[in-house]
Amino acid sequence: MRLSLTGRHLDITPALRRLVTTRVEKLERVLNESAMSAQVVLAREKHRRLTEINLHARGEKFLHAVGNAGNWEASLTNAIEKLNQQALKVKGKWQEGKRRGGKAVTVAPLEPQPI
C-alpha cells in the first residue's frame, strides 16, 4: 500500500512516521490487503492535534476519518477507530456479495411470437 504523510505546522519525526505506519498497516489487514493508498495529514494547532486519513480501497471505495485529541497517539487512535468501523462495513458488503454469488442478472425466457 502506498502511504503519503503530510505535516501541517510540524516536522514529521521518524517516531511519528513509525506510529502512523504501524496503525495504518493494522487497518490494511482488516481490509485483507485490498487497501491501495492512504493519505495522512497531521496538523498541529494550539492545544490539539488533528489527524485526517483518506484511504482508497479496491472497488472505488474511499474511507475518510478525522481524529482530534491532545496528543498524537490519541488523535491517531480516534481516526483509526472511525476508519476501522467503515472498513468493517465495506468488508461485510464484499463478503455478502460473495455469498450471494455476486450481482446475478436473471433473464426471462423468450416466448414464441404469434405469426
VMD Tcl script that draws the C-alpha trace (Angstrom):
set ca {
  {0.00 0.00 0.00}
  {1.20 3.48 -0.81}
  {1.28 5.82 2.19}
  {1.59 9.58 1.85}
  {2.25 11.53 5.04}
  {1.84 15.32 5.26}
  {2.52 17.57 8.22}
  {0.93 20.97 8.70}
  {2.74 23.28 11.13}
  {5.09 20.50 12.23}
  {8.02 18.38 11.16}
  {7.31 14.67 10.90}
  {9.76 12.79 13.10}
  {10.77 9.17 12.44}
  {8.92 8.09 15.61}
  {5.71 9.77 14.43}
  {6.13 8.20 10.97}
  {6.54 4.73 12.58}
  {3.43 5.27 14.72}
  {1.31 6.19 11.70}
  {2.72 3.34 9.60}
  {2.02 0.65 12.20}
  {-1.54 1.84 12.82}
  {-2.39 2.04 9.11}
  {-0.90 -1.42 8.49}
  {-3.31 -2.88 11.06}
  {-6.16 -1.27 9.17}
  {-4.86 -2.75 5.93}
  {-5.01 -6.23 7.47}
  {-8.70 -5.69 8.28}
  {-9.35 -4.97 4.59}
  {-7.48 -8.15 3.53}
  {-4.69 -6.32 1.72}
  {-7.19 -4.52 -0.54}
  {-6.17 -1.02 0.54}
  {-4.46 0.72 -2.37}
  {-3.31 4.02 -0.88}
  {-3.64 6.19 2.19}
  {-3.10 9.91 2.66}
  {-2.48 11.00 6.24}
  {-2.45 14.69 7.16}
  {-1.18 15.61 10.61}
  {-1.92 19.14 11.80}
  {-0.85 20.85 14.99}
  {-2.95 23.66 16.37}
  {-2.67 25.42 19.73}
  {-3.70 22.72 22.16}
  {-4.91 19.96 19.89}
  {-3.58 17.53 17.35}
  {-5.61 16.68 14.24}
  {-5.20 13.53 12.19}
  {-7.02 13.27 8.88}
  {-6.88 9.98 6.97}
  {-8.16 9.27 3.46}
  {-7.98 5.61 2.45}
  {-8.59 4.30 -1.05}
  {-9.63 0.64 -1.20}
  {-10.43 -1.57 -4.17}
  {-13.76 -1.10 -5.88}
  {-13.51 2.70 -5.79}
  {-14.21 2.79 -2.05}
  {-12.94 5.89 -0.27}
  {-12.85 5.96 3.51}
  {-12.31 9.21 5.41}
  {-11.84 9.93 9.11}
  {-10.65 12.78 11.31}
  {-9.22 12.33 14.79}
  {-8.89 15.15 17.30}
  {-7.12 14.91 20.66}
  {-4.49 16.46 22.87}
  {-1.66 14.18 21.74}
  {-0.72 12.38 18.52}
  {-1.36 8.86 19.73}
  {-4.92 9.57 20.90}
  {-5.69 11.57 17.78}
  {-4.44 8.79 15.52}
  {-6.34 6.19 17.55}
  {-9.61 8.14 17.14}
  {-9.17 8.35 13.37}
  {-8.19 4.68 13.04}
  {-11.22 3.56 15.08}
  {-13.53 5.50 12.78}
  {-11.85 4.04 9.70}
  {-12.00 0.56 11.21}
  {-15.79 0.82 11.55}
  {-16.08 1.96 7.94}
  {-13.73 -0.81 6.77}
  {-15.75 -3.50 8.56}
  {-18.93 -2.22 6.90}
  {-17.31 -2.29 3.44}
  {-15.80 -5.72 4.11}
  {-19.23 -7.04 5.16}
  {-20.72 -5.81 1.90}
  {-17.94 -7.50 -0.08}
  {-18.49 -10.79 1.75}
  {-22.26 -10.55 1.35}
  {-21.80 -10.14 -2.39}
  {-19.66 -13.27 -2.48}
  {-22.24 -15.28 -0.54}
  {-25.00 -14.27 -2.90}
  {-22.90 -15.08 -5.92}
  {-22.30 -11.50 -6.98}
  {-24.73 -9.41 -8.91}
  {-26.52 -12.03 -10.95}
  {-28.83 -10.87 -13.69}
  {-31.89 -13.00 -14.38}
  {-33.20 -13.13 -17.90}
  {-36.78 -14.17 -18.60}
  {-37.15 -16.88 -21.25}
  {-38.37 -15.71 -24.62}
  {-41.93 -16.57 -25.55}
  {-42.68 -17.58 -29.13}
  {-44.17 -14.75 -31.15}
  {-47.56 -15.44 -32.85}
  {-47.40 -15.30 -36.63}
}
mol new
graphics top color blue
foreach p $ca { graphics top sphere $p radius 0.5 }
foreach p [lrange $ca 0 end-1] q [lrange $ca 1 end] { graphics top cylinder $p $q radius 0.2 }
display resetview
